């Protein structure tokens, strides 16, 4: 056995031994549906709004730990144009899924890491360098949830722009460092 092959085999064995073990999912018996409010924008209002509405409804009906959309089974998102009270067309999205949570060996806090983002409002507008406030905090929190290192300070500076670009690179999006429609949908999807 050559030294290179031996090194590769040892490296693979070490990587496997330190890899996190898969957690069993416990799923609720039925699906839960929740709709966003009516918004002018699908990407910046209705789509992330349905995510927040679904999480809120799941928490109210089942409790903490079940509201991670990424763990849900049979997820569906339907967005439609709806006529509001004054006759204008607006977007509304409805999310339907079976809520699931990790088994009792999970070391995550109740609700998983994404529960930390509950304190911030959903992203409802385009975000770019120079912006600040709670929607930027939500952006930074969602970037952390997706495994991208960033501070949650509410300021869209060079570091946040670099984090957005990294997220866009990982998700095959245009790497412009701006949170537009497609980036917002991927972040909250």
PyMOL commands that set and color helices and strands:
alter all, ss='L'
color gray80, all
select helices_A, chain A and resi 3-18+42-61+69-71+113-119+134-145+158-170+181-188
alter helices_A, ss='H'
color red, helices_A
select strands_A, chain A and resi 25-35+73-83+89-102
alter strands_A, ss='S'
color yellow, strands_A
deselect
rebuild
show_as cartoon
